[in-house]
Amino acid sequence: MENLITGQLAIFNQLYKQMDETYHQYAKKLGISDTTLWLLYSLYESDVSYTQRELCSVWHYPPQTIHSSLKSLEKQQLLRLDPVPGNRKNKKIVLTSKGEQVMQSIVSRLVMAEQNAFQALNTKDQETLLNLTKKYADSLHSEIQKLLPSSED
């Protein structure tokens, strides 16, 4: 039984890496980093401006990775970082008009491809995919947390 589960997990992880590679190749063909792709994707998907801290929290990005990518995009004049009133360390991410155009050209096509792929599944399969993926991700997180030393040590 353990070999069956191990084999199934290997297949699951290979599929995950296949999807990750698909996104990587898309970013590479467009001449941007994976982090830049996901940062623009995050901004595309949100109706409100993120702060750096919120972006890291919601999308599970390491702060230093996001900081580096934001600085690069800021140098390219694709975004600016506006201070949050009362908190000089935290800044809102605001796309410039050039950044908005770049985001739309890169991310809107990607989202359309994702939507087409997702709609290839029937409604029940879509719900099942989301429910089971969330359940597995939450359970995996819980199990991995058990392996880590507690912060009290």
C-alpha positions as CSV (number, residue, x, y, z in Angstrom):
1,M,0.0,0.0,0.0
2,E,2.8,2.4,0.9
3,N,4.4,1.9,-2.6
4,L,1.0,2.8,-4.2
5,I,0.7,6.0,-2.2
6,T,4.4,6.9,-2.9
7,G,3.8,6.3,-6.6
8,Q,0.7,8.4,-6.6
9,L,2.4,11.2,-4.8
10,A,5.3,11.1,-7.3
11,I,2.8,11.4,-10.1
12,F,1.0,14.3,-8.3
13,N,4.3,16.1,-7.7
14,Q,5.3,15.6,-11.3
15,L,2.0,17.1,-12.5
16,Y,2.6,20.0,-10.2
17,K,6.1,20.5,-11.6
18,Q,4.7,20.2,-15.1
19,M,2.3,23.1,-14.5
20,D,5.1,25.1,-12.9
21,E,7.3,24.5,-15.9
22,T,4.4,25.6,-18.2
23,Y,4.3,29.0,-16.4
24,H,8.1,29.2,-16.4
25,Q,8.3,28.7,-20.1
26,Y,5.6,31.4,-20.7
27,A,7.5,33.9,-18.6
28,K,10.8,32.9,-20.2
29,K,9.4,33.4,-23.7
30,L,8.2,36.9,-22.7
31,G,11.6,37.8,-21.3
32,I,10.5,38.1,-17.6
33,S,11.3,36.2,-14.5
34,D,8.8,33.8,-12.9
35,T,8.6,36.2,-9.9
36,T,7.7,39.1,-12.2
37,L,5.1,37.0,-13.9
38,W,3.4,36.0,-10.6
39,L,3.7,39.5,-9.2
40,L,1.9,40.9,-12.3
41,Y,-0.6,38.1,-12.0
42,S,-1.3,38.9,-8.4
43,L,-1.9,42.6,-9.2
44,Y,-4.1,41.6,-12.2
45,E,-6.3,39.4,-10.0
46,S,-6.8,42.0,-7.3
47,D,-9.3,44.9,-7.3
48,V,-7.3,46.7,-4.6
49,S,-3.7,47.8,-4.3
50,Y,-1.5,45.4,-2.3
51,T,1.1,46.5,0.1
52,Q,4.3,44.5,-0.1
53,R,3.5,42.7,3.1
54,E,-0.1,41.8,1.9
55,L,1.2,40.5,-1.4
56,C,3.7,38.2,0.4
57,S,1.0,37.0,2.8
58,V,-1.8,36.4,0.4
59,W,0.3,34.8,-2.4
60,H,2.9,33.1,-0.1
61,Y,5.9,34.9,-1.5
62,P,9.2,35.3,0.4
63,P,9.6,39.1,1.2
64,Q,13.1,39.4,-0.2
65,T,12.0,37.8,-3.5
66,I,9.1,40.3,-3.9
67,H,11.3,43.2,-2.8
68,S,13.9,42.5,-5.5
69,S,11.2,42.0,-8.2
70,L,9.4,45.2,-7.1
71,K,12.7,47.2,-7.2
72,S,13.4,45.9,-10.7
73,L,9.9,46.8,-11.9
74,E,10.2,50.2,-10.3
75,K,13.5,50.8,-12.2
76,Q,11.7,49.9,-15.4
77,Q,9.0,52.5,-14.5
78,L,6.3,49.8,-14.5
79,L,5.2,50.6,-10.9
80,R,5.8,52.8,-8.0
81,L,5.8,52.2,-4.3
82,D,3.7,54.7,-2.5
83,P,4.1,55.1,1.3
84,V,1.1,54.1,3.4
85,P,0.1,56.9,5.7
86,G,1.3,56.4,9.2
87,N,3.6,53.5,8.2
88,R,6.7,54.5,6.3
89,K,8.0,50.9,6.0
90,N,4.9,49.6,4.3
91,K,4.3,50.7,0.8
92,K,1.4,50.3,-1.7
93,I,2.2,48.8,-5.1
94,V,0.8,51.0,-7.8
95,L,1.2,50.2,-11.5
96,T,2.1,53.0,-13.8
97,S,0.2,53.3,-17.1
98,K,3.2,51.6,-18.8
99,G,3.0,48.9,-16.1
100,E,-0.8,48.5,-16.6
101,Q,-0.2,48.0,-20.3
102,V,2.5,45.4,-19.7
103,M,0.4,43.6,-17.2
104,Q,-2.6,43.5,-19.4
105,S,-0.6,42.2,-22.4
106,I,1.1,39.5,-20.4
107,V,-1.4,38.4,-17.8
108,S,-4.8,38.8,-19.6
109,R,-3.7,36.2,-22.2
110,L,-2.4,33.9,-19.6
111,V,-5.7,34.1,-17.6
112,M,-7.7,33.5,-20.7
113,A,-5.6,30.3,-21.3
114,E,-6.2,29.2,-17.7
115,Q,-9.9,29.9,-18.0
116,N,-10.1,27.9,-21.2
117,A,-8.3,25.0,-19.6
118,F,-10.4,25.1,-16.5
119,Q,-13.6,25.3,-18.5
120,A,-12.6,22.1,-20.3
121,L,-13.6,20.4,-17.0
122,N,-17.2,20.1,-16.2
123,T,-18.6,22.0,-13.2
124,K,-18.5,19.1,-10.8
125,D,-14.8,18.3,-11.8
126,Q,-13.9,22.0,-11.3
127,E,-15.4,22.0,-7.8
128,T,-13.8,18.6,-7.0
129,L,-10.4,19.8,-8.2
130,L,-10.5,22.9,-6.0
131,N,-11.9,21.2,-3.0
132,L,-9.4,18.3,-3.0
133,T,-6.4,20.5,-3.8
134,K,-7.3,22.8,-0.9
135,K,-7.8,19.9,1.4
136,Y,-4.5,18.3,0.4
137,A,-2.6,21.7,0.6
138,D,-4.0,22.3,4.1
139,S,-3.2,18.8,5.2
140,L,0.3,18.9,3.8
141,H,1.0,22.2,5.5
142,S,-0.2,20.8,8.8
143,E,2.0,17.6,8.4
144,I,5.1,19.6,7.4
145,Q,4.6,22.0,10.4
146,K,4.8,18.9,12.6
147,L,8.3,18.2,11.2
148,L,9.6,21.6,12.0
149,P,11.1,22.6,15.3
150,S,8.8,24.7,17.4
151,S,9.6,28.4,17.8
152,E,9.9,27.8,21.6
153,D,13.1,25.8,21.2
